[in-house]
Structure formats: structure tokens, C-alpha cells
Amino acid sequence: MKTIETPILICGGGGAGLTMSFILSALGVESILVERHPTTSHLPKAHYLNQRTMEILREYGLADEIYTKGSQAENMGAVAWYTSLAGDGPLDAKQIYKMDAFGGGTTAETYARDSACRSGNLPQLRLEPILRAKAESSPLASVRFNNELISFEQDADGVTSIIRDSVSDETYAVRSKYLVGADRGRTIGPAVGIELQGPTGLVDMVSTHFSADLSLYIDDDDPLLRWYINPEGGGSWGSGAIVPMGPNSYDRHSQEWVMHFAFRPDDPDFDEAKIVPRMRELLKLPKLEPVVHKVSHWLVECIVASKYRGGRAFVVGDAAHRHPPTTGLGLNSGIQDVHNLAWKLAAVLKGHAAETLLDSYETERRPVALRNTKWALFTFFNHFVIDAGLGMIPNAPPEVNREAFVTLFSDSEQGQTARARLHEVIQTQRTEFTAHYLEIGFNYDSTAVVADGTPPPPFAPMGDIYTPTTRPGHRLPHAWLTRGGEKVSTHDLTGRGRFTLFTGTKGGVWKEAAAAAAKRFGIALDVVAIGAPGDYADTDGTWASLRETGEDGAVLVRPDTHVGWRSRTAPKNPEAALEAALATVLGR
Ligand SMILES: Cc1cc2nc3c(=O)[nH]c(=O)nc-3n(C[C@H](O)[C@H](O)[C@H](O)COP(=O)(O)OP(=O)(O)OC[C@H]3O[C@@H](n4cnc5c(N)ncnc54)[C@H](O)[C@@H]3O)c2cc1C
């Protein structure tokens, strides 16, 4: 059997696997990716891309294309609840509530302050081809669709995987140093004893991707998600939600949509023939003639891998964690996983770091998954609380619940009370739509971070308030800097495999220290002396207010834009201090 050698084999060509491929290429590491399907996903699935993910995609030059092809900011700044899409009854097609979301409305200033990137929205079936083209553009990557990993074995020096090419029907072996399981937990994890732990099969959901002109029934363009709740549909999830899928616009004129709804518990035999009639019923559009592209069933679950590494095999993305799409953390976490793992693999393969650096992938990313999966589960089930906030009684006949809606829209004291009560209850759902801290505020505590004993910034229990900090383990704060006519984010000066040392106007000593450390460890280490002549200027003083170090202090940023170490002022021996910090981060 033919054997091909590569440092890294990636199993799975979804969002996580494809991103791993192009990041490794950018870091100068060869890889092979095998994907058993002939094409990228046909299902829209993920669409919301949070600011952290957009920052990563910006690092690799993809953000502009995603913003251009996806939702404009004005079409994703809210989410809203209505009684139905259409219908001519007295309670039909009424807006129940609208809430700011994803950095829109009253949150816009805060989101814009904290990142160079706004949130994005591009359905996975349109995003994955962009990721695939990027992966395929590098001569360092071999991206093989129609190729399935059948089995693999590890030994002390590497992994031997057996791959079947379904076009040629040939089987061949790949010998790699490491194997990355981006396969949704299908093959790699189970083979190395990784268990997916947590409840599964909690709710049976159906998502229908269809084309139809719904513009006649919609008179606002800012909500990205539209939920329907009415007495006939059975409340939240039962009555459905719709999401625009573009491709030309993501407002009321969107050509394609996805409708999500839960199976009716009293109709366990629900099959696809019943979908269009049910959509007509729920949307109150009896004459709707949708062109159905795809129907997918998915189960609500909340599972995290027992470990992220089995010898030379790692799990990323849905292979490591799965949860409901509420809060949109699935693909986002997957892309952030591979961003964390890729630079570590590259550093180890190039001999810049000890093998133990790879253990920090689990230490850093698994706690994030444990939190995100539970958060997503809460935000899924909290939708049912909205039913209660509306005054709906579970399992009561529609005529009983109709009373609650009549009161809600009535011009009476009871109506005012119903609306005030609903406002309080529904606001708890901001945990899903303004999870700003959750999205960019996560931090790492591992051997690849040199803790400085300072306490973390105030914790935001509702997941909304992010406090920028250069405390080791946290994502570097974003600040705009200028040089000549150029305007860059602090983030633009980091990443793509290199370490960056930020210092100030009195940080000249760090230049020599950094040059010596770069030579000793063989790494790329840039120094940015903000405010120093010829260097980037902190024109509006934002960086000075965020850096938490003096003009002669330093902030060492890892290739994944998380702070690895900082020194408030220049120590007596900057070279020794920096080398000690890098030795810790790199495990050397
Ligand atoms: C309705 C819905 C809405 C969602 N919305 C969002 C959202 O807004 N934001 C968000 O972040 N997430 C969202 N998600 C979650 C998101 O879709 C997933 O988290 C994401 O697809 C996971 O990507 P992945 O690359 O890890 O896995 P996948 O996309 O599942 O890719 C795994 C790939 O591995 C391949 N594979 C498996 N075994 C093998 C093998 N042996 N050999 C070769 N190939 C193999 C599979 O064919 C597949 O292509 C949503 C999910 C659903 C269902």
C-alpha cells in the first residue's frame, strides 16, 4: 500500500478542519486533510460568527469577503418575537418584543470599542467554500475530499492512518506526526478512549432550508432571528423561528430562509412529508409554496469530550463539544479551538517548544467548552420561560392561552402589567444575544501562561460585560494605533505564528532582550514600542488606558493573541526576564 508522509493529518473538512488546514499552512506547516464527503456542507447550520472568530478570520485575510457575502450590520443588530409571520386574525402578525443583538442597537458602541471586527453572519454552506478555497490555495496543504479515514494506529514516533479514496476506490496510508480529529467525534475520539460526556437527545428539532419570497409579510429588516409564539403553535420552539440565508441580501428580501421548530411531542412519527403543511400552519401562510432544499434533524445535547488528547491525536470543534445552536457558539468555538492548537503544533514541530505545550490545548480550551455548552443549553431552554412570561399555561388548550395574548395587547392595566412582566422575563434572553464577555472575555490558566498573581477583572455573571485587560491568559485588548497614514488594531500586530512584545516610549531595553530571546528559542518575536519615534502611535490614548503597564513595561503576546506574560516596568535584567517567560510558555 502506498504511504504518504506529512507532519499533520486532519480528519474532517468542516469549518474546524478547513480552518486548521489554512492556519497550519500560514505557519509554514504541511498538512493533509481528508473529508469523506465530495463537497462542503449542504446544510446552512451555523451562520453567526462572533467577534473573536471574525478577528481570527481577519488575521488570515478572510473577514472582508465574509462581511461582503454575509449580513450587513443593519440586518443583524436585533432579534424579535412575533405572534406569527402572516394571518389576518386579530392576534396575528403582531410584534411581541424586539431586543438588541450581536452588537447592534444600544450595544454597538461597546462592541465597536472592544474589537476591530464587528460580528458576522454567513451561513455555513456559504462560509465553508471560502474556507476550503483558502485551504486549497496553499501548496503546503493537500485537501482531499472524497477521502475517508478508515482506521489509524499510533506508535512512539507517529500515527499511521488508513484512508480510502471513494473516487478511485483506492486505499492508502498516511504517516503523520499528529492527527487532528475534526470529524464531529465519529472516528478519532472513540478510537483513543475519548468519551463524549453529558446529556443528549433532549429535544428533537427540525430545520428546513427553503426558498420563498416572504417580503410581503415582513416590515422590519433589523432582526437576524425571528421567533414566533402563539397559542396554536404550542409556544417557543413549537411555533418556530426563521433566519434569512441570503444569498443576495439578509433582510426581508432574502431569497432563502431556514425555519427551525421542535417536533410535536404528540406526533412522534413526524416525517418530511408533513414539513411543508406544518410550515404553512405555523407561519399562517396556507398558500406558501416553498422550494425545500434540505431538511435536517438535530438533537439538543450538551456534551464535552472527557479529554482533548489521546497520544498523538487531538479532537477539535464538534468532536470535542456539542450543544444547541442558541448563542451561536458551535462553529465559533471550533475555529477558536484550532486557532489555539495550530500554533502549538507548529511550535513543537519546528522544535521551538517542548511536546508538553500540546497538553495546554486541553487545559485552555476544555474549560471554555464546559462553560459554553452549559450556556448554550440554558439559553435554549430559557426560551420556554418566555412562554411563561407571556402568561401561557403549558399544555392548556389554545383558547385558554389566547386570553393571555388578548391581555398582552390590550390597552388596560392588566395589559400594561403583562407587557412589563414580559419585558423582565424576556430580558434574561440577552444571555443568548449579547454574550459579549462570553465571546471575547474567556481566558486561559495553564502552563503556557505566566500568571502574575493579579486578580482577574470583575466577572460578568450574565455574560455580557467584557473588561479588557492585559492580565496573562486573557485576549490582548484591541486598540486602534496609527503610523503615517496607516491605522491598525493592536491585534493586527500579533498572530500568524509570531510572538509580539508590546512596550512603550521608554521600552528601548526590550529590543535587545527580544532579539536575544528570539535567537535563543528560534522564534519570530516582534517588538512594538507604542508611542516611540517611528513606531505606532496611540493617537487617542486608548492603549495607554488598557495596557496596565508603564512606559517601560512589556506585554508578551502569544501567536494566538492571548497574553503569555507581562512586566509592569522594566526589570533589572529584561533579557533574563523575557527568556524565563518564553521558556515557561514554550515549556523549555
Ligand atoms: C441548526 C444549527 C444552527 C447552528 N448555528 C450556529 C451558529 O450560528 N454559530 C455557530 O458557531 N455554530 C452553529 N451551529 C453549530 C455548527 O454548525 C457546528 O458546531 C459546526 O458545524 C462544527 O464544525 P466541525 O468542523 O467541528 O464539524 P462538522 O461541520 O460536523 O464537520 C465534520 C466533518 O468531518 C467529516 N468526517 C467525519 N468522519 C470522517 C472520516 N472518518 N473521514 C473523513 N471525514 C470525516 C464529516 O463528513 C464532516 O464533514 C449550528 C448548528 C445547527 C445544527
PDBQT file of the ligand as one rigid body, heavy atoms in Angstrom, charges set to zero:
ROOT
HETATM    1  C1  LIG A 601     -29.363  24.437  13.113  1.00  0.00    +0.000 C 
HETATM    2  C2  LIG A 601     -27.972  24.753  13.540  1.00  0.00    +0.000 A 
HETATM    3  C3  LIG A 601     -27.585  26.081  13.668  1.00  0.00    +0.000 A 
HETATM    4  C4  LIG A 601     -26.291  26.395  14.095  1.00  0.00    +0.000 A 
HETATM    5  N1  LIG A 601     -25.924  27.704  14.234  1.00  0.00    +0.000 NA
HETATM    6  C5  LIG A 601     -24.682  28.033  14.650  1.00  0.00    +0.000 A 
HETATM    7  C6  LIG A 601     -24.231  29.397  14.703  1.00  0.00    +0.000 A 
HETATM    8  O1  LIG A 601     -24.987  30.325  14.371  1.00  0.00    +0.000 OA
HETATM    9  N2  LIG A 601     -22.948  29.643  15.089  1.00  0.00    +0.000 N 
HETATM   10  C7  LIG A 601     -22.086  28.615  15.428  1.00  0.00    +0.000 A 
HETATM   11  O2  LIG A 601     -20.940  28.898  15.798  1.00  0.00    +0.000 OA
HETATM   12  N3  LIG A 601     -22.473  27.310  15.370  1.00  0.00    +0.000 NA
HETATM   13  C8  LIG A 601     -23.739  26.985  14.978  1.00  0.00    +0.000 A 
HETATM   14  N4  LIG A 601     -24.088  25.678  14.838  1.00  0.00    +0.000 N 
HETATM   15  C9  LIG A 601     -23.113  24.606  15.146  1.00  0.00    +0.000 C 
HETATM   16  C10 LIG A 601     -22.157  24.349  13.990  1.00  0.00    +0.000 C 
HETATM   17  O3  LIG A 601     -22.868  24.024  12.822  1.00  0.00    +0.000 OA
HETATM   18  C11 LIG A 601     -21.184  23.227  14.335  1.00  0.00    +0.000 C 
HETATM   19  O4  LIG A 601     -20.608  23.493  15.599  1.00  0.00    +0.000 OA
HETATM   20  C12 LIG A 601     -20.056  23.131  13.290  1.00  0.00    +0.000 C 
HETATM   21  O5  LIG A 601     -20.564  22.659  12.071  1.00  0.00    +0.000 OA
HETATM   22  C13 LIG A 601     -18.972  22.170  13.745  1.00  0.00    +0.000 C 
HETATM   23  O6  LIG A 601     -17.924  22.156  12.796  1.00  0.00    +0.000 OA
HETATM   24  P1  LIG A 601     -16.883  20.953  12.774  1.00  0.00    +0.000 P 
HETATM   25  O7  LIG A 601     -15.947  21.265  11.651  1.00  0.00    +0.000 OA
HETATM   26  O8  LIG A 601     -16.352  20.727  14.122  1.00  0.00    +0.000 OA
HETATM   27  O9  LIG A 601     -17.765  19.669  12.443  1.00  0.00    +0.000 OA
HETATM   28  P2  LIG A 601     -18.600  19.313  11.144  1.00  0.00    +0.000 P 
HETATM   29  O10 LIG A 601     -19.044  20.530  10.433  1.00  0.00    +0.000 OA
HETATM   30  O11 LIG A 601     -19.640  18.338  11.584  1.00  0.00    +0.000 OA
HETATM   31  O12 LIG A 601     -17.547  18.596  10.205  1.00  0.00    +0.000 OA
HETATM   32  C14 LIG A 601     -17.058  17.292  10.484  1.00  0.00    +0.000 C 
HETATM   33  C15 LIG A 601     -16.629  16.711   9.168  1.00  0.00    +0.000 C 
HETATM   34  O13 LIG A 601     -15.902  15.513   9.402  1.00  0.00    +0.000 OA
HETATM   35  C16 LIG A 601     -16.185  14.619   8.341  1.00  0.00    +0.000 C 
HETATM   36  N5  LIG A 601     -15.800  13.269   8.770  1.00  0.00    +0.000 N 
HETATM   37  C17 LIG A 601     -16.301  12.562   9.817  1.00  0.00    +0.000 A 
HETATM   38  N6  LIG A 601     -15.679  11.375   9.911  1.00  0.00    +0.000 NA
HETATM   39  C18 LIG A 601     -14.752  11.329   8.912  1.00  0.00    +0.000 A 
HETATM   40  C19 LIG A 601     -13.804  10.354   8.493  1.00  0.00    +0.000 A 
HETATM   41  N7  LIG A 601     -13.657   9.190   9.145  1.00  0.00    +0.000 N 
HETATM   42  N8  LIG A 601     -13.030  10.637   7.423  1.00  0.00    +0.000 NA
HETATM   43  C20 LIG A 601     -13.142  11.810   6.751  1.00  0.00    +0.000 A 
HETATM   44  N9  LIG A 601     -14.039  12.756   7.094  1.00  0.00    +0.000 NA
HETATM   45  C21 LIG A 601     -14.826  12.526   8.173  1.00  0.00    +0.000 A 
HETATM   46  C22 LIG A 601     -17.669  14.806   8.125  1.00  0.00    +0.000 C 
HETATM   47  O14 LIG A 601     -18.070  14.333   6.871  1.00  0.00    +0.000 OA
HETATM   48  C23 LIG A 601     -17.811  16.312   8.277  1.00  0.00    +0.000 C 
HETATM   49  O15 LIG A 601     -17.721  16.999   7.055  1.00  0.00    +0.000 OA
HETATM   50  C24 LIG A 601     -25.379  25.339  14.396  1.00  0.00    +0.000 A 
HETATM   51  C25 LIG A 601     -25.775  24.006  14.242  1.00  0.00    +0.000 A 
HETATM   52  C26 LIG A 601     -27.053  23.708  13.814  1.00  0.00    +0.000 A 
HETATM   53  C27 LIG A 601     -27.469  22.277  13.655  1.00  0.00    +0.000 C 
ENDROOT
TORSDOF 0
